[in-house]
């Protein structure tokens, strides 16, 4: 007898619909077989299905059976096919009589006692089911809230194989899972840190406010203990609230790699990723034999903080250059190409020399000139050129450390950022575009300069030998500063401040 069900596999972070065909027949192969490019986890489902069916009180067929996962040219990965395969076997042996098998997409991993365990990537699977027009999706209990954020799709959560059989046989009613997205956002869109925690460093806070307002990348250079890490960890608190589409995109990435917290159905706060400087290229950018997202994609719509920037292997840092420009990571393999989203604000922090105190005045630097040059040369000029803002983070004076007066807080700075973003939305009529992502033609259109500002920019380009890319970045940063000042036109003081954020070009 032949049974047909539907499930979903992941290709990167995207779902691909799969047809699960089960044929129980005396003429089948001598042993249960799965075909259709299954990986090891899918092949091993035969044993999990056997034990789950028997321990749930159903009859396991004496005849052998064949499972086909179509389309056959798509790699099938993970244990999400356990539940549809088991239900297909039961449908062929009379343990399940249902007219609704083709109405639902079914995913879930089976335990040996028949319990259903959660699987990765359920949000993408639910989106695929909704796009393909299915009535609903059957998922493990732990994945129900995650799947239910997809609008227009009925989500049915089951905790065991017996419960799934009862639901599909119309013998056991199961209520569809519903979530209030607005309430969900309010519960999880709160931060535990604030910029007011950082004593002093008002000039650096100003630079980070500009970066948040325009989506600019930042390079921070300063001695150990100056507050670079604290500042980076708090930058997400001044970024605008995540929209639902942004939240769904980010959640899909985390769900696909199993990093979505169990108590969260959505990622509603801007992620802050801080990989260690020993991270490999695939860990940072993504990849592997079966490509999966890396730290760049996990920082999507958030912050990527690279501390000890000069300690990262140079070849790893060079991999970041293309994603910084394009906002996507492209992984090419012989079997195809996958693209992962990677739109983030990058913060890099490094010391000015190996000992950390060159030119700071905090301590006497023990490094020779050659050692300083060798240390700074670890970071390539083209990569530094892609950083919009370079800022020196000085040591904090004792009186500021002991001061009881808080400096600028996240609420105040966030309001400035949101006002600047509103001006950009009116300018571009696109909620996904910021000043930092302007093309050259848009720079020419929106960054007009008066004669004084033009002369200041010309002098800076000539004196510092800045590139054409640096020219555009100065104009973009000046445009953001003007937006923060609620100014329609870029003034000379805006250009002057933007130029001051490029002075570290002379060190590389």
C-alpha positions in Angstrom: 0.0 0.0 0.0 1.2 3.5 -0.8 0.8 6.6 1.4 1.8 10.2 0.6 2.5 13.0 3.0 4.3 16.4 2.9 7.1 17.8 5.0 9.8 20.5 4.6 13.6 20.4 4.5 16.0 23.4 4.9 18.2 24.7 2.2 20.3 27.2 4.1 17.6 29.1 6.0 14.9 28.6 3.4 12.4 25.8 3.5 11.9 23.4 0.5 8.7 21.4 0.3 9.2 17.6 0.2 6.8 14.9 -0.7 7.2 11.8 1.6 6.1 8.6 -0.1 5.9 5.4 1.9 5.3 2.0 0.1 4.7 -1.0 2.4 4.8 -4.1 0.1 6.0 -7.7 0.2 7.8 -6.9 -3.1 9.8 -4.0 -1.6 13.5 -4.2 -0.7 14.7 -6.8 1.8 15.1 -4.1 4.5 13.4 -0.7 5.1 15.1 1.8 2.8 15.0 5.6 2.4 15.9 7.1 -0.9 16.0 10.7 -2.1 19.4 12.0 -1.0 19.0 11.5 2.8 21.8 12.4 5.2 22.8 10.1 8.0 20.2 11.6 10.4 17.4 10.8 7.9 18.7 7.3 7.3 18.8 6.6 11.0 15.1 7.5 11.3 14.2 3.9 10.3 15.2 2.7 13.8 13.6 5.6 15.6 10.3 5.0 13.6 10.4 1.3 14.4 10.7 1.8 18.2 8.3 4.7 18.3 5.6 2.8 16.5 6.0 -0.4 18.7 6.3 1.5 22.0 3.2 3.6 21.1 1.1 0.4 20.8 0.8 0.2 17.1 1.6 -2.7 14.8 4.9 -2.5 13.0 4.6 -4.1 9.5 6.2 -7.4 8.9 6.6 -6.5 5.3 9.5 -4.3 4.2 8.9 -0.8 3.0 10.5 1.9 0.9 10.5 5.6 1.7 11.0 8.1 -1.1 11.7 11.8 -0.3 11.0 13.9 -3.4 12.4 15.9 -5.1 15.2 13.4 -5.2 17.9 15.9 -6.2 17.5 18.0 -3.0 19.7 17.0 0.0 17.5 16.0 3.0 19.0 16.8 6.4 18.0 16.4 10.0 15.4 14.3 11.9 12.3 16.4 11.0 11.2 13.5 8.7 10.7 11.0 11.5 7.1 11.9 12.2 5.8 12.0 8.6 7.6 8.7 7.9 6.0 7.0 10.9 2.6 8.3 10.0 3.1 7.1 6.4 3.9 3.6 7.7 0.8 3.6 9.9 -1.3 4.8 7.0 -0.1 1.9 4.9 -0.8 -0.7 7.7 -4.2 0.5 8.8 -3.0 2.2 12.0 -4.0 5.6 10.6 -7.2 6.2 8.5 -7.3 9.9 7.5 -8.5 11.9 4.6 -6.5 14.9 5.7 -2.9 13.7 5.3 -2.4 15.9 2.2 -3.9 19.0 3.9 -1.0 19.5 6.3 2.8 19.8 6.3 4.2 17.5 9.1 7.5 17.8 10.9 9.0 16.4 14.0 11.7 14.1 15.5 10.6 10.9 17.3 11.9 9.6 20.6 12.0 5.8 21.0 9.0 5.9 23.3 6.9 7.9 20.8 7.4 11.4 22.2 8.0 14.1 19.6 11.1 16.3 20.0 11.5 19.8 18.6 13.4 20.4 15.4 15.3 23.4 14.0 14.0 25.8 11.3 10.3 25.5 12.1 9.7 29.1 11.3 11.0 28.7 7.7 9.1 25.5 7.4 5.8 27.2 8.5 6.5 30.0 6.0 6.9 27.5 3.2 3.7 25.7 4.2 1.8 29.1 4.1 3.3 30.1 0.7 2.4 26.7 -0.8 -1.3 27.1 0.3 -1.5 24.3 2.9 -4.3 24.4 5.5 -1.9 24.0 8.4 1.2 22.5 9.8 1.7 19.8 12.5 4.7 20.6 14.7 6.2 19.5 18.1 4.8 21.2 21.1 8.0 23.2 21.8 7.9 24.7 18.3 4.3 25.7 18.3 4.7 29.4 19.3 7.5 29.8 16.8 5.4 28.5 13.9 2.3 30.4 15.0 3.8 33.8 14.2 3.2 33.0 10.6 -0.1 34.6 9.6 -2.8 32.7 7.6 -1.6 29.2 8.7 -3.2 26.9 11.3 -0.6 25.4 13.7 -1.3 22.2 15.5 1.1 21.1 18.2 1.4 17.4 19.1 3.5 15.9 21.9 3.5 12.2 20.8 3.0 9.9 17.9 -0.3 8.7 19.4 -1.6 12.3 19.6 -0.6 13.0 16.0 -2.5 9.8 14.9 -5.5 10.8 16.9 -5.6 14.3 15.5 -5.3 13.3 11.9 -7.9 10.5 12.4 -10.4 13.1 13.8 -10.5 11.0 17.0 -8.6 13.6 19.2 -9.4 17.3 18.9 -6.3 19.6 19.0 -6.7 23.3 19.2 -4.8 25.5 16.8 -2.0 27.4 18.5 -2.4 31.2 18.4 -0.1 34.0 19.5 -0.6 37.7 20.0 2.4 39.2 18.1 2.0 42.6 19.7 2.1 41.2 23.2 5.0 38.9 22.2 7.0 42.0 21.0 6.3 43.9 24.2 7.5 40.9 26.3 10.8 40.3 24.6 11.8 43.7 23.1 13.5 45.1 26.3 17.2 45.6 26.9 19.0 45.0 30.2 21.8 47.6 29.6 21.9 51.3 29.0 24.3 53.9 27.7 24.1 55.7 31.0 26.1 52.9 32.5 29.2 54.2 30.6 31.0 57.0 32.5 32.4 59.7 30.3 33.1 59.0 26.6 30.5 61.5 25.4 32.4 62.0 22.2 32.4 58.3 21.5 28.7 58.1 22.3 28.2 60.9 19.8 30.0 58.9 17.1 28.0 55.8 17.9 24.7 57.8 17.8 25.7 58.9 14.3 26.5 55.3 13.3 23.1 54.1 14.6 21.2 56.9 12.9 22.8 56.2 9.5 23.7 52.5 9.7 27.4 53.3 9.6 30.3 50.9 10.5 32.7 52.0 13.2 36.3 51.4 14.1 37.2 52.2 17.8 40.9 52.4 18.8 41.9 52.9 22.4 43.8 51.4 25.4 42.6 48.5 27.4 39.8 49.4 29.9 38.6 52.5 28.1 35.1 51.1 27.7 35.1 49.9 24.1 33.3 46.7 24.9 30.7 48.3 27.1 29.9 50.9 24.4 29.6 48.2 21.8 27.3 46.0 23.9 25.0 49.0 24.4 24.8 50.3 20.9 21.8 48.0 20.1 19.8 49.9 22.7 19.8 53.1 20.6 18.8 51.4 17.3 15.2 51.7 16.2 12.7 49.0 17.2 12.7 46.0 15.0 9.8 45.7 12.6 7.9 42.4 12.2 9.6 41.6 8.9 13.0 42.3 10.4 12.2 40.1 13.4 11.0 37.2 11.2 14.2 37.4 9.1 16.5 37.3 12.1 14.5 34.6 13.8 14.7 32.4 10.8 18.5 32.5 10.9 18.6 31.6 14.6 15.9 28.9 14.2 17.8 27.2 11.3 20.9 26.7 13.4 19.1 25.8 16.7 20.0 29.0 18.5 16.5 30.3 19.1 16.0 30.4 22.9 13.4 28.0 24.1 11.3 30.6 25.8 11.2 32.9 22.8 9.1 32.6 19.6 10.7 35.7 18.1 13.9 37.6 18.2 12.5 41.1 18.9 15.7 42.8 20.1 18.6 43.7 17.9 21.2 40.9 18.2 24.7 41.7 19.3 27.2 39.1 18.2 30.8 39.2 19.5 32.8 36.3 18.0 36.2 35.5 19.5 39.3 36.5 17.4 40.1 32.8 17.0 37.0 32.2 15.0 37.5 30.5 11.6 36.3 31.8 8.3 33.3 29.5 8.0 32.3 30.2 11.6 32.4 34.0 10.9 31.0 34.1 7.4 29.2 30.8 7.1 29.8 27.7 5.1 30.8 24.1 5.8 30.1 20.9 3.9 26.4 21.6 4.3 26.4 25.4 4.4 24.9 27.1 7.4 24.9 30.7 8.5 27.8 32.2 10.4 28.2 35.1 12.8 27.7 37.7 10.1 24.2 36.3 9.4 23.4 35.8 13.1 24.1 39.6 13.5 21.4 40.3 10.8 19.6 43.6 11.6 21.8 44.0 14.6 25.4 44.5 15.7 28.6 42.6 14.8 31.3 43.4 17.4 34.8 42.3 16.5 36.9 43.0 19.6 40.7 42.7 19.3 40.3 43.4 15.6 44.0 43.1 14.7 44.2 39.6 16.3 41.8 38.1 13.8 43.6 36.2 11.0 44.0 38.5 8.1 42.4 36.0 5.6 39.3 35.8 7.9 39.0 39.6 8.0 39.2 39.8 4.2 36.2 37.6 3.9 34.1 40.3 5.6 34.7 42.9 2.8 32.1 41.6 0.3 29.3 41.1 2.9 29.9 44.7 4.2 29.2 46.1 0.7 26.4 43.7 -0.4 24.5 42.9 2.9 24.5 39.2 2.0 26.8 36.2 2.3 27.1 34.1 -0.8 28.2 30.5 -0.3 29.0 28.7 -3.6 29.3 24.9 -3.9 29.4 22.5 -6.8 25.8 21.6 -6.2 24.5 25.2 -6.0 24.7 28.6 -4.4 23.2 29.7 -1.1 22.7 33.3 0.1 22.4 34.2 3.7 21.3 37.7 4.8 23.9 39.8 6.6 22.8 43.4 7.0 24.4 44.6 10.2 26.3 47.5 11.8 29.8 46.5 12.3 31.8 47.7 15.3 35.5 46.9 15.4 37.7 47.6 18.5 41.5 47.4 18.7 44.4 48.7 20.7 46.8 51.2 19.1 49.8 48.9 19.6 50.7 45.5 21.0 50.9 46.8 24.6 47.9 48.9 24.1 49.1 52.3 25.3 50.8 54.0 22.2 49.8 57.7 22.1 47.2 57.4 24.9 49.1 59.0 27.8 47.7 56.5 30.2 50.9 54.5 30.5 54.3 54.5 28.9 54.3 52.5 25.6 56.9 49.8 25.5 56.5 49.1 21.8 59.1 50.1 19.2 58.0 51.9 16.1 58.4 48.8 14.0 56.2 46.8 16.4 53.5 49.4 16.1 53.7 49.4 12.3 53.6 45.6 12.2 50.6 45.5 14.5 48.6 48.0 12.6 49.4 46.3 9.3 47.5 43.2 10.4 44.4 45.1 9.3 44.3 45.8 5.6 43.8 49.3 4.2 40.9 48.2 2.0 39.0 46.9 5.0 39.6 50.0 7.1 38.5 52.0 4.1 35.1 50.3 4.4 34.6 51.6 7.9 32.6 54.8 7.9 33.7 56.2 11.2 37.1 55.9 13.0 37.1 57.1 16.6 39.7 57.2 19.3 38.5 56.0 22.7 40.6 57.8 25.4 41.1 56.6 29.0 38.4 57.7 31.4 39.6 60.2 34.0 39.1 59.3 37.7 36.7 62.1 38.4 34.4 60.9 35.7 34.6 57.3 36.9 33.5 58.4 40.4 30.9 60.9 39.2 27.4 60.3 40.3 26.0 62.2 37.3 25.0 59.9 34.5 25.9 60.9 30.9 23.7 60.4 27.9 21.3 57.5 28.3 19.9 55.1 25.7 16.4 56.6 25.8 17.7 60.1 24.9 20.0 58.9 22.1 17.5 56.5 20.7 15.0 59.4 20.2 17.6 61.2 18.2 18.3 58.1 16.1 14.6 57.5 15.4 14.1 61.1 14.3 17.0 60.8 11.9 15.6 57.5 10.6 12.3 59.2 9.9 14.0 61.7 7.7 15.7 58.9 5.8 12.5 57.1 5.3 10.9 60.2 3.8 14.0 60.6 1.6 14.3 57.1 0.2 10.7 55.9 0.7 12.2 52.6 1.7 12.3 51.4 5.3 15.3 49.1 4.6 17.6 51.8 3.3 19.8 54.1 5.4 22.3 56.8 4.5 25.1 54.2 4.8 23.6 52.1 1.9 23.3 55.0 -0.6 24.6 54.3 -4.0 27.0 56.8 -5.7 24.2 58.5 -7.7 22.2 58.9 -4.5 25.2 60.5 -2.8 25.4 63.0 -5.7 21.7 63.7 -5.3 21.3 63.9 -1.5 24.7 65.2 -0.4 25.0 68.5 -2.2 27.6 70.8 -0.6 28.0 74.6 -0.6 31.3 76.2 -1.6 32.8 76.2 1.9 32.0 72.6 2.6 33.3 71.7 -0.9 36.7 73.3 -0.2 36.9 71.6 3.2 36.2 68.2 1.6 38.7 68.8 -1.2 41.5 69.8 1.3 40.8 66.6 3.4 40.9 64.3 0.3 44.1 65.9 -0.9 45.9 66.0 2.4 45.0 62.6 3.7 45.1 60.9 0.3 41.7 59.4 0.8 40.0 57.1 -1.7 36.9 57.6 -3.7 35.1 55.3 -1.3 36.3 57.4 1.6 34.9 60.5 -0.2 31.5 58.9 -0.5 31.6 57.8 3.1 32.4 61.2 4.4 29.4 62.6 2.5 27.1 59.9 3.9 28.2 60.5 7.4 27.8 64.3 6.9 24.3 63.6 5.6 23.5 61.6 8.8 24.9 64.4 11.0 22.6 66.8 9.2 19.7 64.5 9.7 20.4 64.4 13.5 20.5 68.2 13.4 17.2 68.3 11.5 18.9 70.1 8.7 17.8 69.7 5.0 21.2 70.8 3.8 24.7 69.7 4.7 26.5 72.5 6.4 30.3 73.1 6.7 30.3 72.0 10.3 28.7 68.7 9.3 31.4 68.0 6.8 34.0 69.1 9.3 32.8 66.6 11.9 32.5 63.8 9.3 36.1 64.4 8.2 37.3 64.2 11.8 36.0 60.6 11.8 38.5 59.7 9.0 41.7 60.9 10.6 42.8 57.3 11.5 43.3 56.6 7.7 46.8 58.1 8.1 47.7 55.2 10.5 47.0 52.4 8.0 
